[in-house]
Amino acid sequence: MAFRRIPPNSVWNSMKMPEWEYRKIDLGDLARNTSDLDLLDKAGEDGWELVVITSNNIAYFKRQIRKQSSRQKA
């Protein structure tokens, strides 16, 4: 397999990588009458993407940071 060198000023180098914000929820700390599925659904509705639930019941989420344009800030 041959690899191709990408020139330093290529389109790939000028592309911006997305920025993410992160959140974690301890599912073990939920009130007894709170459904963990309802909480996960609500996070999804708010734009959070579930990354993983660990063995100790911590849910990790990520959401892309959306930058406001100068028009939206005004």
C-alpha positions as CSV (number, residue, x, y, z in Angstrom):
1,M,0.0,0.0,0.0
2,A,1.4,3.4,-1.0
3,F,0.8,6.6,1.0
4,R,0.3,9.9,-0.7
5,R,1.9,13.0,0.9
6,I,-0.6,15.8,1.3
7,P,0.9,19.2,0.6
8,P,1.1,21.6,3.6
9,N,-1.3,24.2,2.1
10,S,-3.9,21.7,1.1
11,V,-7.6,21.9,1.7
12,W,-7.3,19.3,4.5
13,N,-5.0,21.6,6.5
14,S,-7.4,24.6,6.2
15,M,-10.5,22.6,7.5
16,K,-11.6,23.4,11.0
17,M,-12.1,20.4,13.4
18,P,-15.4,20.5,15.2
19,E,-15.3,21.6,18.8
20,W,-17.2,19.6,21.5
21,E,-18.5,20.2,24.9
22,Y,-18.9,17.3,27.3
23,R,-21.3,16.4,30.1
24,K,-21.5,13.5,32.5
25,I,-24.4,12.2,34.6
26,D,-24.2,9.8,37.5
27,L,-27.2,7.5,36.8
28,G,-26.8,6.1,40.3
29,D,-27.6,9.4,41.9
30,L,-31.0,9.8,40.3
31,A,-34.1,10.1,42.5
32,R,-35.9,6.9,42.9
33,N,-38.9,8.0,40.8
34,T,-36.7,9.3,37.9
35,S,-36.4,7.0,34.9
36,D,-32.8,6.8,33.5
37,L,-34.3,6.3,30.0
38,D,-36.4,9.5,30.3
39,L,-33.2,11.4,31.4
40,L,-31.2,10.0,28.4
41,D,-34.1,10.9,26.0
42,K,-34.2,14.4,27.4
43,A,-30.4,14.8,26.9
44,G,-30.8,13.6,23.3
45,E,-33.6,16.2,22.7
46,D,-31.2,18.9,23.9
47,G,-28.6,17.8,21.3
48,W,-26.4,15.6,23.6
49,E,-25.0,12.4,22.0
50,L,-24.4,9.5,24.4
51,V,-20.8,8.4,24.1
52,V,-20.7,5.6,26.8
53,I,-22.2,4.4,30.0
54,T,-19.5,3.1,32.3
55,S,-19.7,0.0,34.5
56,N,-20.2,2.3,37.5
57,N,-23.3,3.9,35.9
58,I,-21.7,7.2,34.7
59,A,-23.2,8.4,31.4
60,Y,-20.9,10.5,29.2
61,F,-22.2,12.8,26.5
62,K,-20.9,15.1,23.9
63,R,-22.4,17.9,21.9
64,Q,-20.9,20.0,19.1
65,I,-20.4,23.6,20.0
66,R,-22.2,25.8,17.5
67,K,-20.5,29.2,17.0
68,Q,-22.9,32.1,16.6
69,S,-22.4,34.2,13.5
70,S,-22.0,38.0,13.9
71,R,-25.7,38.4,12.7
72,Q,-27.0,36.1,15.4
73,K,-25.1,37.9,18.2
74,A,-26.7,41.2,17.4
